[in-house]
Amino acid sequence: MTRTGYRATQFVQALLAQPAAEDARLVADYLPPALRPRFDGMSRAEQSHSLSVLRTLLRQGQTDPDLLAAALLHDVGKTRAPLRLLDRVLVVLAQRVAPGAAQAWSNGAPRGWKRPFVVAARHTEWGAEILEQAGASPRLVGLVRQHHASFPPCGAEVDRMLVALQTADGSH
């Protein structure tokens, strides 16, 4: 599938996101009770995306509890400054067409027309802060904080998990 086709599919999935009956069971199975309200506070589209990431990791045979919780909570930082679907489309298009400008627009407070760019850039750190405050494990916090980072893996177990999370996230 082309990158444009992938993004179009992603847009339609976000637009039509509806919780399925088994979703509550998956959340209960893979999130500690103290972290479930964080997932519940996410938009339906973010929840649907996160559940897709989780299912991908489960199909790959992943079993680490922190990795599977990170699949469900990697975008929890977006709850600090929720975006509309069209805001997300704007960010994706700008990052594709004018990545330098999109990066420059991501600085500052999440206000005005720059808001979507700031949220896209800072949601990983916000998510890590939210999870730290909720008592999540340091490894889960680190996975959420680094899920958009690009650096060569050093071969450690946490690097393997981060690559798996990034790959699953990128496929949805």
Protein Blocks (a to p, Z undefined) as FASTA:
>chain_A
ZZklmmmmmmmmmmmoccdfklmmmmmmmpcfklmmmmmmpcfklmmmmmmmmmmmmmno
pabfklmmmmmmmmmmmmmmccdfklmmmmmmmmmmmmmlmmmmmgcjdehjllmmmmmm
mmmmmmmmmmmmnopafklmmmmmmmmgccddehiaklmmmmmmmmmmmmZZ
